[in-house]
Structures are given as C-alpha cells and as structure tokens.
C-alpha cells in the first residue's frame, strides 16, 4: 500500500470527520459527522439503495448542505432541490 493510501486508511479508521479520496476514477468525500444530521441512526433509517449501495436520502443531503452555510454548498441547493423534484416524479 502506498504511503498516501496508508494515511487515508488510518484517517478512516481513526474516524476523522472528513476524508477525501482522489485516486480513483472520481473524487469521493467520506463525511463521518455531516452538518445538519443529528445522528447516524436517523440518517441510516432514511437511507436509500442505489444499485445495491446505501446512500443518504436526498433530504438529508439537502439538509446537510444548507447547514454548512458554505457558499459552494448554498449554490448547489437549487440543483439538489430540482433533483429531488425529479426523483419524486419518476
């Protein structure tokens, strides 16, 4: 295992709040304590399955993005809300 991958694995095991993985076909952010989500158990109960993989419910993603108050997250909210509308209509 390369030093970079070893460091990332250690960060994940330690429970670091946020780990970015950028060495695959796409960037992946692992967020262990997202803003706007009270408990893991509540978010887990609302999860959805996408091709057999559990992911956060779109409402939790929107709630978390809104709670960060970061400009880039605020700018993503209209697209996320439009995506939620699309999901409900299909």
PDB file of N, CA, C and O in Angstrom, chain B, residues numbered from 101:
ATOM      1  N   UNK B 101       0.857  -1.179   0.000  1.00  0.00           N
ATOM      2  CA  UNK B 101       0.000   0.000   0.000  1.00  0.00           C
ATOM      3  C   UNK B 101       0.899   1.237   0.000  1.00  0.00           C
ATOM      4  O   UNK B 101       1.831   1.336   0.799  1.00  0.00           O
ATOM      5  N   UNK B 102       0.619   2.160  -0.883  1.00  0.00           N
ATOM      6  CA  UNK B 102       1.388   3.398  -0.955  1.00  0.00           C
ATOM      7  C   UNK B 102       1.183   4.215   0.312  1.00  0.00           C
ATOM      8  O   UNK B 102       0.175   4.059   1.002  1.00  0.00           O
ATOM      9  N   UNK B 103       2.136   5.081   0.617  1.00  0.00           N
ATOM     10  CA  UNK B 103       2.069   5.898   1.832  1.00  0.00           C
ATOM     11  C   UNK B 103       0.795   6.723   1.879  1.00  0.00           C
ATOM     12  O   UNK B 103       0.179   6.854   2.936  1.00  0.00           O
ATOM     13  N   UNK B 104       0.389   7.287   0.727  1.00  0.00           N
ATOM     14  CA  UNK B 104      -0.827   8.103   0.664  1.00  0.00           C
ATOM     15  C   UNK B 104      -2.051   7.265   1.024  1.00  0.00           C
ATOM     16  O   UNK B 104      -2.892   7.699   1.811  1.00  0.00           O
ATOM     17  N   UNK B 105      -2.151   6.058   0.447  1.00  0.00           N
ATOM     18  CA  UNK B 105      -3.290   5.191   0.734  1.00  0.00           C
ATOM     19  C   UNK B 105      -3.284   4.739   2.187  1.00  0.00           C
ATOM     20  O   UNK B 105      -4.339   4.627   2.810  1.00  0.00           O
ATOM     21  N   UNK B 106      -2.095   4.480   2.728  1.00  0.00           N
ATOM     22  CA  UNK B 106      -1.987   4.070   4.131  1.00  0.00           C
ATOM     23  C   UNK B 106      -2.483   5.198   5.052  1.00  0.00           C
ATOM     24  O   UNK B 106      -3.195   4.945   6.024  1.00  0.00           O
ATOM     25  N   UNK B 107      -2.100   6.435   4.735  1.00  0.00           N
ATOM     26  CA  UNK B 107      -2.530   7.585   5.545  1.00  0.00           C
ATOM     27  C   UNK B 107      -4.046   7.728   5.488  1.00  0.00           C
ATOM     28  O   UNK B 107      -4.682   7.985   6.510  1.00  0.00           O
ATOM     29  N   UNK B 108      -4.632   7.564   4.297  1.00  0.00           N
ATOM     30  CA  UNK B 108      -6.078   7.659   4.171  1.00  0.00           C
ATOM     31  C   UNK B 108      -6.765   6.549   4.964  1.00  0.00           C
ATOM     32  O   UNK B 108      -7.756   6.804   5.647  1.00  0.00           O
ATOM     33  N   UNK B 109      -6.262   5.347   4.883  1.00  0.00           N
ATOM     34  CA  UNK B 109      -6.842   4.226   5.633  1.00  0.00           C
ATOM     35  C   UNK B 109      -6.790   4.505   7.133  1.00  0.00           C
ATOM     36  O   UNK B 109      -7.744   4.204   7.850  1.00  0.00           O
ATOM     37  N   UNK B 110      -5.703   5.068   7.607  1.00  0.00           N
ATOM     38  CA  UNK B 110      -5.580   5.404   9.029  1.00  0.00           C
ATOM     39  C   UNK B 110      -6.581   6.491   9.424  1.00  0.00           C
ATOM     40  O   UNK B 110      -7.184   6.420  10.495  1.00  0.00           O
ATOM     41  N   UNK B 111      -6.758   7.488   8.568  1.00  0.00           N
ATOM     42  CA  UNK B 111      -7.721   8.555   8.860  1.00  0.00           C
ATOM     43  C   UNK B 111      -9.135   7.983   8.973  1.00  0.00           C
ATOM     44  O   UNK B 111      -9.901   8.387   9.848  1.00  0.00           O
ATOM     45  N   UNK B 112      -9.474   7.058   8.102  1.00  0.00           N
ATOM     46  CA  UNK B 112     -10.802   6.442   8.133  1.00  0.00           C
ATOM     47  C   UNK B 112     -10.964   5.625   9.409  1.00  0.00           C
ATOM     48  O   UNK B 112     -11.995   5.724  10.075  1.00  0.00           O
ATOM     49  N   UNK B 113      -9.972   4.828   9.758  1.00  0.00           N
ATOM     50  CA  UNK B 113     -10.043   4.015  10.987  1.00  0.00           C
ATOM     51  C   UNK B 113     -10.149   4.893  12.234  1.00  0.00           C
ATOM     52  O   UNK B 113     -10.855   4.544  13.181  1.00  0.00           O
ATOM     53  N   UNK B 114      -9.458   6.018  12.239  1.00  0.00           N
ATOM     54  CA  UNK B 114      -9.471   6.928  13.380  1.00  0.00           C
ATOM     55  C   UNK B 114     -10.807   7.652  13.518  1.00  0.00           C
ATOM     56  O   UNK B 114     -11.130   8.158  14.593  1.00  0.00           O
ATOM     57  N   UNK B 115     -11.573   7.702  12.451  1.00  0.00           N
ATOM     58  CA  UNK B 115     -12.857   8.396  12.496  1.00  0.00           C
ATOM     59  C   UNK B 115     -12.736   9.875  12.233  1.00  0.00           C
ATOM     60  O   UNK B 115     -13.547  10.665  12.718  1.00  0.00           O
ATOM     61  N   UNK B 116     -11.722  10.264  11.464  1.00  0.00           N
ATOM     62  CA  UNK B 116     -11.582  11.669  11.087  1.00  0.00           C
ATOM     63  C   UNK B 116     -12.907  12.149  10.494  1.00  0.00           C
ATOM     64  O   UNK B 116     -13.574  11.392   9.790  1.00  0.00           O
ATOM     65  N   UNK B 117     -13.294  13.393  10.766  1.00  0.00           N
ATOM     66  CA  UNK B 117     -14.589  13.916  10.325  1.00  0.00           C
ATOM     67  C   UNK B 117     -14.773  13.879   8.814  1.00  0.00           C
ATOM     68  O   UNK B 117     -15.889  13.681   8.333  1.00  0.00           O
ATOM     69  N   UNK B 118     -13.686  14.068   8.057  1.00  0.00           N
ATOM     70  CA  UNK B 118     -13.808  14.233   6.623  1.00  0.00           C
ATOM     71  C   UNK B 118     -12.557  13.697   5.943  1.00  0.00           C
ATOM     72  O   UNK B 118     -11.443  14.097   6.283  1.00  0.00           O
ATOM     73  N   UNK B 119     -12.733  12.798   4.991  1.00  0.00           N
ATOM     74  CA  UNK B 119     -11.604  12.246   4.239  1.00  0.00           C
ATOM     75  C   UNK B 119     -11.934  12.363   2.758  1.00  0.00           C
ATOM     76  O   UNK B 119     -13.022  11.978   2.330  1.00  0.00           O
ATOM     77  N   UNK B 120     -11.005  12.889   1.982  1.00  0.00           N
ATOM     78  CA  UNK B 120     -11.177  12.978   0.530  1.00  0.00           C
ATOM     79  C   UNK B 120     -10.329  11.909  -0.138  1.00  0.00           C
ATOM     80  O   UNK B 120      -9.134  11.787   0.135  1.00  0.00           O
ATOM     81  N   UNK B 121     -10.959  11.137  -1.015  1.00  0.00           N
ATOM     82  CA  UNK B 121     -10.257  10.132  -1.808  1.00  0.00           C
ATOM     83  C   UNK B 121     -10.243  10.622  -3.244  1.00  0.00           C
ATOM     84  O   UNK B 121     -11.298  10.786  -3.857  1.00  0.00           O
ATOM     85  N   UNK B 122      -9.056  10.856  -3.784  1.00  0.00           N
ATOM     86  CA  UNK B 122      -8.943  11.427  -5.129  1.00  0.00           C
ATOM     87  C   UNK B 122      -8.119  10.548  -6.056  1.00  0.00           C
ATOM     88  O   UNK B 122      -7.657  11.014  -7.098  1.00  0.00           O
ATOM     89  N   UNK B 123      -7.929   9.290  -5.696  1.00  0.00           N
ATOM     90  CA  UNK B 123      -7.053   8.458  -6.507  1.00  0.00           C
ATOM     91  C   UNK B 123      -7.812   7.392  -7.305  1.00  0.00           C
ATOM     92  O   UNK B 123      -7.209   6.424  -7.767  1.00  0.00           O
ATOM     93  N   UNK B 124      -9.108   7.561  -7.467  1.00  0.00           N
ATOM     94  CA  UNK B 124      -9.898   6.613  -8.244  1.00  0.00           C
ATOM     95  C   UNK B 124     -10.434   7.267  -9.496  1.00  0.00           C
ATOM     96  O   UNK B 124      -9.939   8.315  -9.912  1.00  0.00           O
ATOM     97  N   UNK B 125     -11.434   6.666 -10.099  1.00  0.00           N
ATOM     98  CA  UNK B 125     -11.996   7.233 -11.331  1.00  0.00           C
ATOM     99  C   UNK B 125     -12.775   8.528 -11.092  1.00  0.00           C
ATOM    100  O   UNK B 125     -13.060   9.264 -12.037  1.00  0.00           O
ATOM    101  N   UNK B 126     -13.121   8.808  -9.831  1.00  0.00           N
ATOM    102  CA  UNK B 126     -13.794  10.059  -9.464  1.00  0.00           C
ATOM    103  C   UNK B 126     -13.446  10.377  -8.016  1.00  0.00           C
ATOM    104  O   UNK B 126     -13.051   9.489  -7.260  1.00  0.00           O
ATOM    105  N   UNK B 127     -13.593  11.637  -7.628  1.00  0.00           N
ATOM    106  CA  UNK B 127     -13.336  12.048  -6.251  1.00  0.00           C
ATOM    107  C   UNK B 127     -14.459  11.546  -5.356  1.00  0.00           C
ATOM    108  O   UNK B 127     -15.624  11.527  -5.753  1.00  0.00           O
ATOM    109  N   UNK B 128     -14.100  11.144  -4.154  1.00  0.00           N
ATOM    110  CA  UNK B 128     -15.081  10.657  -3.191  1.00  0.00           C
ATOM    111  C   UNK B 128     -14.802  11.311  -1.848  1.00  0.00           C
ATOM    112  O   UNK B 128     -13.681  11.249  -1.344  1.00  0.00           O
ATOM    113  N   UNK B 129     -15.813  11.936  -1.271  1.00  0.00           N
ATOM    114  CA  UNK B 129     -15.703  12.540   0.059  1.00  0.00           C
ATOM    115  C   UNK B 129     -16.404  11.636   1.059  1.00  0.00           C
ATOM    116  O   UNK B 129     -17.581  11.316   0.892  1.00  0.00           O
ATOM    117  N   UNK B 130     -15.692  11.226   2.091  1.00  0.00           N
ATOM    118  CA  UNK B 130     -16.288  10.472   3.188  1.00  0.00           C
ATOM    119  C   UNK B 130     -16.481  11.449   4.341  1.00  0.00           C
ATOM    120  O   UNK B 130     -15.516  12.008   4.860  1.00  0.00           O
ATOM    121  N   UNK B 131     -17.723  11.647   4.734  1.00  0.00           N
ATOM    122  CA  UNK B 131     -18.048  12.586   5.796  1.00  0.00           C
ATOM    123  C   UNK B 131     -18.668  11.790   6.928  1.00  0.00           C
ATOM    124  O   UNK B 131     -19.720  11.173   6.763  1.00  0.00           O
ATOM    125  N   UNK B 132     -18.008  11.807   8.079  1.00  0.00           N
ATOM    126  CA  UNK B 132     -18.446  10.987   9.197  1.00  0.00           C
ATOM    127  C   UNK B 132     -19.350  11.735  10.174  1.00  0.00           C
ATOM    128  O   UNK B 132     -20.053  11.105  10.963  1.00  0.00           O
ATOM    129  N   UNK B 133     -19.343  13.049  10.134  1.00  0.00           N
ATOM    130  CA  UNK B 133     -20.186  13.843  11.030  1.00  0.00           C
ATOM    131  C   UNK B 133     -20.730  15.040  10.256  1.00  0.00           C
ATOM    132  O   UNK B 133     -20.330  16.175  10.517  1.00  0.00           O
ATOM    133  N   UNK B 134     -21.645  14.801   9.301  1.00  0.00           N
ATOM    134  CA  UNK B 134     -22.121  15.909   8.476  1.00  0.00           C
ATOM    135  C   UNK B 134     -22.988  16.896   9.250  1.00  0.00           C
ATOM    136  O   UNK B 134     -23.764  16.518  10.127  1.00  0.00           O
ATOM    137  N   UNK B 135     -22.834  18.162   8.903  1.00  0.00           N
ATOM    138  CA  UNK B 135     -23.692  19.200   9.476  1.00  0.00           C
ATOM    139  C   UNK B 135     -25.141  18.895   9.115  1.00  0.00           C
ATOM    140  O   UNK B 135     -25.416  18.358   8.042  1.00  0.00           O
ATOM    141  N   UNK B 136     -26.058  19.233   9.999  1.00  0.00           N
ATOM    142  CA  UNK B 136     -27.476  19.086   9.719  1.00  0.00           C
ATOM    143  C   UNK B 136     -28.043  17.696   9.932  1.00  0.00           C
ATOM    144  O   UNK B 136     -29.249  17.501   9.780  1.00  0.00           O
ATOM    145  N   UNK B 137     -27.218  16.733  10.277  1.00  0.00           N
ATOM    146  CA  UNK B 137     -27.665  15.360  10.526  1.00  0.00           C
ATOM    147  C   UNK B 137     -27.453  15.099  12.013  1.00  0.00           C
ATOM    148  O   UNK B 137     -26.319  15.110  12.494  1.00  0.00           O
ATOM    149  N   UNK B 138     -28.531  14.869  12.732  1.00  0.00           N
ATOM    150  CA  UNK B 138     -28.435  14.708  14.185  1.00  0.00           C
ATOM    151  C   UNK B 138     -27.697  13.437  14.589  1.00  0.00           C
ATOM    152  O   UNK B 138     -26.743  13.487  15.364  1.00  0.00           O
ATOM    153  N   UNK B 139     -28.144  12.294  14.060  1.00  0.00           N
ATOM    154  CA  UNK B 139     -27.498  11.034  14.441  1.00  0.00           C
ATOM    155  C   UNK B 139     -27.376  10.132  13.219  1.00  0.00           C
ATOM    156  O   UNK B 139     -28.162  10.212  12.275  1.00  0.00           O
ATOM    157  N   UNK B 140     -26.381   9.285  13.268  1.00  0.00           N
ATOM    158  CA  UNK B 140     -26.197   8.310  12.209  1.00  0.00           C
ATOM    159  C   UNK B 140     -27.418   7.400  12.109  1.00  0.00           C
ATOM    160  O   UNK B 140     -27.864   7.075  11.009  1.00  0.00           O
ATOM    161  N   UNK B 141     -27.958   6.988  13.253  1.00  0.00           N
ATOM    162  CA  UNK B 141     -29.097   6.060  13.254  1.00  0.00           C
ATOM    163  C   UNK B 141     -30.290   6.645  12.494  1.00  0.00           C
ATOM    164  O   UNK B 141     -30.951   5.937  11.735  1.00  0.00           O
ATOM    165  N   UNK B 142     -30.563   7.927  12.696  1.00  0.00           N
ATOM    166  CA  UNK B 142     -31.675   8.562  11.987  1.00  0.00           C
ATOM    167  C   UNK B 142     -31.410   8.622  10.489  1.00  0.00           C
ATOM    168  O   UNK B 142     -32.296   8.326   9.687  1.00  0.00           O
ATOM    169  N   UNK B 143     -30.202   9.002  10.111  1.00  0.00           N
ATOM    170  CA  UNK B 143     -29.860   9.073   8.690  1.00  0.00           C
ATOM    171  C   UNK B 143     -29.881   7.675   8.074  1.00  0.00           C
ATOM    172  O   UNK B 143     -30.338   7.503   6.944  1.00  0.00           O
ATOM    173  N   UNK B 144     -29.395   6.688   8.800  1.00  0.00           N
ATOM    174  CA  UNK B 144     -29.373   5.315   8.289  1.00  0.00           C
ATOM    175  C   UNK B 144     -30.795   4.808   8.047  1.00  0.00           C
ATOM    176  O   UNK B 144     -31.043   4.087   7.081  1.00  0.00           O
ATOM    177  N   UNK B 145     -31.714   5.183   8.914  1.00  0.00           N
ATOM    178  CA  UNK B 145     -33.108   4.750   8.765  1.00  0.00           C
ATOM    179  C   UNK B 145     -33.740   5.335   7.492  1.00  0.00           C
ATOM    180  O   UNK B 145     -34.669   4.751   6.935  1.00  0.00           O
ATOM    181  N   UNK B 146     -33.235   6.481   7.039  1.00  0.00           N
ATOM    182  CA  UNK B 146     -33.782   7.140   5.844  1.00  0.00           C
ATOM    183  C   UNK B 146     -32.998   6.809   4.572  1.00  0.00           C
ATOM    184  O   UNK B 146     -33.364   7.278   3.494  1.00  0.00           O
ATOM    185  N   UNK B 147     -31.943   6.024   4.669  1.00  0.00           N
ATOM    186  CA  UNK B 147     -31.081   5.746   3.514  1.00  0.00           C
ATOM    187  C   UNK B 147     -31.887   5.127   2.368  1.00  0.00           C
ATOM    188  O   UNK B 147     -32.971   4.578   2.564  1.00  0.00           O
ATOM    189  N   UNK B 148     -31.329   5.236   1.191  1.00  0.00           N
ATOM    190  CA  UNK B 148     -31.894   4.577   0.015  1.00  0.00           C
ATOM    191  C   UNK B 148     -30.804   3.698  -0.590  1.00  0.00           C
ATOM    192  O   UNK B 148     -29.613   3.925  -0.376  1.00  0.00           O
ATOM    193  N   UNK B 149     -31.228   2.702  -1.340  1.00  0.00           N
ATOM    194  CA  UNK B 149     -30.286   1.818  -2.017  1.00  0.00           C
ATOM    195  C   UNK B 149     -30.178   2.250  -3.480  1.00  0.00           C
ATOM    196  O   UNK B 149     -31.193   2.425  -4.154  1.00  0.00           O
ATOM    197  N   UNK B 150     -28.979   2.418  -3.955  1.00  0.00           N
ATOM    198  CA  UNK B 150     -28.722   2.739  -5.351  1.00  0.00           C
ATOM    199  C   UNK B 150     -27.771   1.669  -5.876  1.00  0.00           C
ATOM    200  O   UNK B 150     -26.595   1.624  -5.516  1.00  0.00           O
ATOM    201  N   UNK B 151     -28.307   0.819  -6.725  1.00  0.00           N
ATOM    202  CA  UNK B 151     -27.540  -0.288  -7.287  1.00  0.00           C
ATOM    203  C   UNK B 151     -26.873  -1.115  -6.187  1.00  0.00           C
ATOM    204  O   UNK B 151     -25.718  -1.523  -6.307  1.00  0.00           O
ATOM    205  N   UNK B 152     -27.630  -1.352  -5.110  1.00  0.00           N
ATOM    206  CA  UNK B 152     -27.144  -2.174  -4.012  1.00  0.00           C
ATOM    207  C   UNK B 152     -26.226  -1.469  -3.030  1.00  0.00           C
ATOM    208  O   UNK B 152     -25.666  -2.108  -2.139  1.00  0.00           O
ATOM    209  N   UNK B 153     -26.064  -0.171  -3.178  1.00  0.00           N
ATOM    210  CA  UNK B 153     -25.159   0.602  -2.326  1.00  0.00           C
ATOM    211  C   UNK B 153     -25.974   1.594  -1.503  1.00  0.00           C
ATOM    212  O   UNK B 153     -26.728   2.378  -2.080  1.00  0.00           O
ATOM    213  N   UNK B 154     -25.851   1.590  -0.173  1.00  0.00           N
ATOM    214  CA  UNK B 154     -26.635   2.535   0.640  1.00  0.00           C
ATOM    215  C   UNK B 154     -26.097   3.966   0.515  1.00  0.00           C
ATOM    216  O   UNK B 154     -24.894   4.201   0.629  1.00  0.00           O
ATOM    217  N   UNK B 155     -27.003   4.905   0.280  1.00  0.00           N
ATOM    218  CA  UNK B 155     -26.633   6.322   0.198  1.00  0.00           C
ATOM    219  C   UNK B 155     -27.614   7.148   1.020  1.00  0.00           C
ATOM    220  O   UNK B 155     -28.728   6.710   1.308  1.00  0.00           O
ATOM    221  N   UNK B 156     -27.185   8.336   1.387  1.00  0.00           N
ATOM    222  CA  UNK B 156     -28.051   9.243   2.143  1.00  0.00           C
ATOM    223  C   UNK B 156     -29.277   9.601   1.314  1.00  0.00           C
ATOM    224  O   UNK B 156     -29.206   9.715   0.090  1.00  0.00           O
ATOM    225  N   UNK B 157     -30.377   9.773   1.987  1.00  0.00           N
ATOM    226  CA  UNK B 157     -31.597  10.258   1.350  1.00  0.00           C
ATOM    227  C   UNK B 157     -31.352  11.681   0.869  1.00  0.00           C
ATOM    228  O   UNK B 157     -30.633  12.438   1.521  1.00  0.00           O
ATOM    229  N   UNK B 158     -31.931  12.049  -0.248  1.00  0.00           N
ATOM    230  CA  UNK B 158     -31.733  13.383  -0.815  1.00  0.00           C
ATOM    231  C   UNK B 158     -32.113  14.485   0.174  1.00  0.00           C
ATOM    232  O   UNK B 158     -31.486  15.544   0.174  1.00  0.00           O
ATOM    233  N   UNK B 159     -33.121  14.263   1.014  1.00  0.00           N
ATOM    234  CA  UNK B 159     -33.493  15.277   2.011  1.00  0.00           C
ATOM    235  C   UNK B 159     -32.368  15.496   3.018  1.00  0.00           C
ATOM    236  O   UNK B 159     -32.135  16.624   3.453  1.00  0.00           O
ATOM    237  N   UNK B 160     -31.669  14.422   3.392  1.00  0.00           N
ATOM    238  CA  UNK B 160     -30.538  14.569   4.318  1.00  0.00           C
ATOM    239  C   UNK B 160     -29.379  15.300   3.661  1.00  0.00           C
ATOM    240  O   UNK B 160     -28.698  16.098   4.305  1.00  0.00           O
ATOM    241  N   UNK B 161     -29.153  15.029   2.376  1.00  0.00           N
ATOM    242  CA  UNK B 161     -28.081  15.728   1.661  1.00  0.00           C
ATOM    243  C   UNK B 161     -28.392  17.215   1.598  1.00  0.00           C
ATOM    244  O   UNK B 161     -27.518  18.044   1.851  1.00  0.00           O
ATOM    245  N   UNK B 162     -29.628  17.559   1.265  1.00  0.00           N
ATOM    246  CA  UNK B 162     -30.035  18.966   1.199  1.00  0.00           C
ATOM    247  C   UNK B 162     -29.915  19.615   2.576  1.00  0.00           C
ATOM    248  O   UNK B 162     -29.388  20.721   2.699  1.00  0.00           O
ATOM    249  N   UNK B 163     -30.397  18.939   3.599  1.00  0.00           N
ATOM    250  CA  UNK B 163     -30.320  19.474   4.966  1.00  0.00           C
ATOM    251  C   UNK B 163     -28.865  19.736   5.366  1.00  0.00           C
ATOM    252  O   UNK B 163     -28.554  20.766   5.964  1.00  0.00           O
ATOM    253  N   UNK B 164     -27.990  18.806   5.034  1.00  0.00           N
ATOM    254  CA  UNK B 164     -26.584  18.950   5.386  1.00  0.00           C
ATOM    255  C   UNK B 164     -25.924  20.104   4.635  1.00  0.00           C
ATOM    256  O   UNK B 164     -25.186  20.895   5.223  1.00  0.00           O
ATOM    257  N   UNK B 165     -26.193  20.193   3.341  1.00  0.00           N
ATOM    258  CA  UNK B 165     -25.620  21.289   2.550  1.00  0.00           C
ATOM    259  C   UNK B 165     -26.098  22.644   3.065  1.00  0.00           C
ATOM    260  O   UNK B 165     -25.314  23.590   3.147  1.00  0.00           O
ATOM    261  N   UNK B 166     -27.384  22.741   3.414  1.00  0.00           N
ATOM    262  CA  UNK B 166     -27.920  24.004   3.925  1.00  0.00           C
ATOM    263  C   UNK B 166     -27.295  24.366   5.271  1.00  0.00           C
ATOM    264  O   UNK B 166     -27.081  25.544   5.557  1.00  0.00           O
ATOM    265  N   UNK B 167     -27.005  23.375   6.088  1.00  0.00           N
ATOM    266  CA  UNK B 167     -26.476  23.627   7.432  1.00  0.00           C
ATOM    267  C   UNK B 167     -25.015  24.078   7.429  1.00  0.00           C
ATOM    268  O   UNK B 167     -24.557  24.671   8.405  1.00  0.00           O
ATOM    269  N   UNK B 168     -24.276  23.809   6.351  1.00  0.00           N
ATOM    270  CA  UNK B 168     -22.861  24.182   6.340  1.00  0.00           C
ATOM    271  C   UNK B 168     -22.657  25.685   6.220  1.00  0.00           C
ATOM    272  O   UNK B 168     -21.683  26.236   6.732  1.00  0.00           O
ATOM    273  N   UNK B 169     -23.602  26.345   5.530  1.00  0.00           N
ATOM    274  CA  UNK B 169     -23.524  27.787   5.264  1.00  0.00           C
ATOM    275  C   UNK B 169     -22.314  28.156   4.398  1.00  0.00           C
ATOM    276  O   UNK B 169     -21.929  29.324   4.338  1.00  0.00           O
ATOM    277  N   UNK B 170     -21.709  27.157   3.723  1.00  0.00           N
ATOM    278  CA  UNK B 170     -20.611  27.447   2.804  1.00  0.00           C
ATOM    279  C   UNK B 170     -21.200  27.877   1.466  1.00  0.00           C
ATOM    280  O   UNK B 170     -22.205  27.326   1.018  1.00  0.00           O
ATOM    281  N   UNK B 171     -20.575  28.855   0.836  1.00  0.00           N
ATOM    282  CA  UNK B 171     -21.087  29.393  -0.416  1.00  0.00           C
ATOM    283  C   UNK B 171     -21.276  28.307  -1.470  1.00  0.00           C
ATOM    284  O   UNK B 171     -22.314  28.259  -2.130  1.00  0.00           O
ATOM    285  N   UNK B 172     -20.276  27.432  -1.635  1.00  0.00           N
ATOM    286  CA  UNK B 172     -20.401  26.410  -2.686  1.00  0.00           C
ATOM    287  C   UNK B 172     -21.546  25.442  -2.396  1.00  0.00           C
ATOM    288  O   UNK B 172     -22.161  24.925  -3.328  1.00  0.00           O
ATOM    289  N   UNK B 173     -21.842  25.190  -1.124  1.00  0.00           N
ATOM    290  CA  UNK B 173     -22.963  24.316  -0.787  1.00  0.00           C
ATOM    291  C   UNK B 173     -24.290  25.024  -1.002  1.00  0.00           C
ATOM    292  O   UNK B 173     -25.246  24.423  -1.493  1.00  0.00           O
ATOM    293  N   UNK B 174     -24.351  26.292  -0.639  1.00  0.00           N
ATOM    294  CA  UNK B 174     -25.569  27.077  -0.860  1.00  0.00           C
ATOM    295  C   UNK B 174     -25.879  27.154  -2.353  1.00  0.00           C
ATOM    296  O   UNK B 174     -27.038  27.066  -2.758  1.00  0.00           O
ATOM    297  N   UNK B 175     -24.835  27.319  -3.170  1.00  0.00           N
ATOM    298  CA  UNK B 175     -25.034  27.388  -4.619  1.00  0.00           C
ATOM    299  C   UNK B 175     -25.529  26.067  -5.197  1.00  0.00           C
ATOM    300  O   UNK B 175     -26.174  26.059  -6.246  1.00  0.00           O
ATOM    301  N   UNK B 176     -25.241  24.960  -4.536  1.00  0.00           N
ATOM    302  CA  UNK B 176     -25.677  23.652  -5.050  1.00  0.00           C
ATOM    303  C   UNK B 176     -27.127  23.338  -4.675  1.00  0.00           C
ATOM    304  O   UNK B 176     -27.719  22.420  -5.242  1.00  0.00           O
ATOM    305  N   UNK B 177     -27.709  24.081  -3.733  1.00  0.00           N
ATOM    306  CA  UNK B 177     -29.054  23.763  -3.256  1.00  0.00           C
ATOM    307  C   UNK B 177     -30.140  23.797  -4.335  1.00  0.00           C
ATOM    308  O   UNK B 177     -30.969  22.888  -4.358  1.00  0.00           O
ATOM    309  N   UNK B 178     -30.184  24.780  -5.218  1.00  0.00           N
ATOM    310  CA  UNK B 178     -31.227  24.746  -6.256  1.00  0.00           C
ATOM    311  C   UNK B 178     -31.150  23.490  -7.129  1.00  0.00           C
ATOM    312  O   UNK B 178     -32.183  22.918  -7.478  1.00  0.00           O
ATOM    313  N   UNK B 179     -29.938  23.058  -7.485  1.00  0.00           N
ATOM    314  CA  UNK B 179     -29.797  21.840  -8.302  1.00  0.00           C
ATOM    315  C   UNK B 179     -30.224  20.612  -7.520  1.00  0.00           C
ATOM    316  O   UNK B 179     -30.881  19.726  -8.066  1.00  0.00           O
ATOM    317  N   UNK B 180     -29.858  20.548  -6.243  1.00  0.00           N
ATOM    318  CA  UNK B 180     -30.252  19.406  -5.422  1.00  0.00           C
ATOM    319  C   UNK B 180     -31.766  19.360  -5.235  1.00  0.00           C
ATOM    320  O   UNK B 180     -32.367  18.286  -5.273  1.00  0.00           O
ATOM    321  N   UNK B 181     -32.377  20.514  -5.033  1.00  0.00           N
ATOM    322  CA  UNK B 181     -33.842  20.556  -4.873  1.00  0.00           C
ATOM    323  C   UNK B 181     -34.538  20.167  -6.178  1.00  0.00           C
ATOM    324  O   UNK B 181     -35.560  19.481  -6.155  1.00  0.00           O
ATOM    325  N   UNK B 182     -33.992  20.602  -7.307  1.00  0.00           N
ATOM    326  CA  UNK B 182     -34.556  20.208  -8.596  1.00  0.00           C
ATOM    327  C   UNK B 182     -34.410  18.696  -8.800  1.00  0.00           C
ATOM    328  O   UNK B 182     -35.312  18.050  -9.333  1.00  0.00           O
ATOM    329  N   UNK B 183     -33.289  18.143  -8.383  1.00  0.00           N
ATOM    330  CA  UNK B 183     -33.077  16.706  -8.486  1.00  0.00           C
ATOM    331  C   UNK B 183     -34.066  15.951  -7.601  1.00  0.00           C
ATOM    332  O   UNK B 183     -34.580  14.905  -7.999  1.00  0.00           O
ATOM    333  N   UNK B 184     -34.337  16.472  -6.403  1.00  0.00           N
ATOM    334  CA  UNK B 184     -35.329  15.849  -5.519  1.00  0.00           C
ATOM    335  C   UNK B 184     -36.697  15.844  -6.183  1.00  0.00           C
ATOM    336  O   UNK B 184     -37.411  14.843  -6.131  1.00  0.00           O
ATOM    337  N   UNK B 185     -37.065  16.959  -6.807  1.00  0.00           N
ATOM    338  CA  UNK B 185     -38.344  17.023  -7.515  1.00  0.00           C
ATOM    339  C   UNK B 185     -38.389  15.990  -8.633  1.00  0.00           C
ATOM    340  O   UNK B 185     -39.398  15.306  -8.805  1.00  0.00           O
ATOM    341  N   UNK B 186     -37.310  15.872  -9.390  1.00  0.00           N
ATOM    342  CA  UNK B 186     -37.231  14.897 -10.460  1.00  0.00           C
ATOM    343  C   UNK B 186     -37.382  13.470  -9.909  1.00  0.00           C
ATOM    344  O   UNK B 186     -38.103  12.653 -10.482  1.00  0.00           O
ATOM    345  N   UNK B 187     -36.700  13.180  -8.795  1.00  0.00           N
ATOM    346  CA  UNK B 187     -36.779  11.848  -8.194  1.00  0.00           C
ATOM    347  C   UNK B 187     -38.220  11.507  -7.810  1.00  0.00           C
ATOM    348  O   UNK B 187     -38.678  10.386  -8.031  1.00  0.00           O
ATOM    349  N   UNK B 188     -38.924  12.472  -7.239  1.00  0.00           N
ATOM    350  CA  UNK B 188     -40.305  12.231  -6.799  1.00  0.00           C
ATOM    351  C   UNK B 188     -41.229  12.014  -7.988  1.00  0.00           C
ATOM    352  O   UNK B 188     -42.240  11.323  -7.860  1.00  0.00           O
ATOM    353  N   UNK B 189     -40.903  12.594  -9.155  1.00  0.00           N
ATOM    354  CA  UNK B 189     -41.768  12.492 -10.302  1.00  0.00           C
ATOM    355  C   UNK B 189     -41.550  11.274 -11.187  1.00  0.00           C
ATOM    356  O   UNK B 189     -42.326  11.030 -12.110  1.00  0.00           O
ATOM    357  N   UNK B 190     -40.501  10.510 -10.912  1.00  0.00           N
ATOM    358  CA  UNK B 190     -40.260   9.388 -11.826  1.00  0.00           C
ATOM    359  C   UNK B 190     -40.970   8.135 -11.416  1.00  0.00           C
ATOM    360  O   UNK B 190     -40.858   7.112 -12.091  1.00  0.00           O
TER     361      UNK B 190
END
